Amino acid sequence: MGQAVVAAGVVIALGNLLLLLICWKRRTALGGLLAAVGVALVAFALARGPSRGAGELALWAAVGTLLFGSALYALGQLFERLLDDGPDDAARDEHAIPPT
C-alpha cells in the first residue's frame, strides 16, 4: 500500500475519531456507531497491507461511514433545534383567531 493511501487512511481515521468524540459528548448514537465502524474499517485496511482490493475498498467504506455519520449527526442536531424552539410569537399572533 502506497504512502499516500496510508496517509489517507490516517486522515480518515482521525475524522472518524473526531466524529466519535463529538457524538460521545453529545450523546448521539447513530453518528457515533458509524464513526466507530469507520475506525475499524481503516484499521482493517491498514492491516491488510499492500493488497489493493479489500484494503482500498475498506477505505472507501470508511469514507462513506464518515460522510453518512456526519450527515446523520447534522440532521439530528437540526431536528433537535427545531423541536426545542417553539413557534415564533409573531407567527403565532398572526395566525390567531381574533376575539369576537
N, C-alpha and C positions, 0 to 999 in steps of 0.2 A: 504494500500500500504506500503510495507516494506521500511525501511530507505534506503536500497541500491537502490531501484527504485527511491526514491525521490532524492537521491544524483546523480543518473544517469541523472534524468530529469534536475537538476540544471546544470550539466556539458554540457548536450546537449543544453540547453537554452543559456549558456554562449558562446558556439561555434557558435550558430546561431546569437547571438548578435554581436559577433566579425566579422562574415562574413557580417552581415548587415552594420556594421560600415565601413568596408573596401569597400564594394560596394557603400556605400553612398559617401565616399571620392573620389572614382574613377569614379563615375557617371555611374555605370553599373546597368542595370535594372533587368535582369533575376535572377542573383545570389541574389540580394537584396530582390526581391519578394519572392523567395523560402526561404530565411532566415527569413523573416517576418512571413511567413506561419508556419515555423518550431517553432518559438517562440510562436505563437498562439496555435499550437498543444501541446506544452509542458505545457502551461498554462491550456489547457483543460484537459490534462492527470493528472496534479496535483490537479486540482479542482474536478476531478471525484471521488477521494478518494480511498478507498480500493478495489474497483471492479477491477478485473484482466483483464477483457475482453477489453473494449473500452479504458481504460487508457493505458494499455501496448501497444495496437495496435497504439494508437496515438503517443506514444514514439518511436515506430519503424518507424512510418511515419515521425516523426521529424528527426530521424537519416538519413532517406532517403533523406529528403529535404536538410539536411546539406551536405551530400555527393554529391548529384546531383548539388546543388548550387555551391559548391566549384569546382566541375569539370567544370561547365559552366563558372565560373569566370576564371579559369586557361586557358581554351580553348580560351576565349575571349582575354585574355592578350597575349596569344601566337599568335593569328591571328593578333592582333594589332601590335605586334612587327614585325611580318613578313611583314605586309603591310607598316610599317614605314621605314624599312630598304630596301634600294634599292638593285638591284643586285650587286654582288661583282664586282669590277673593273677588277680583273684578269679574272674572268669567262666571263665578257663581252668582254674583249680583245681577249680571247682565241677563242670565237665563232664569232668574227668579220670577215667579208669578207675582205681579203687583197685588197688594191687598185691595179688596173691594169693599 
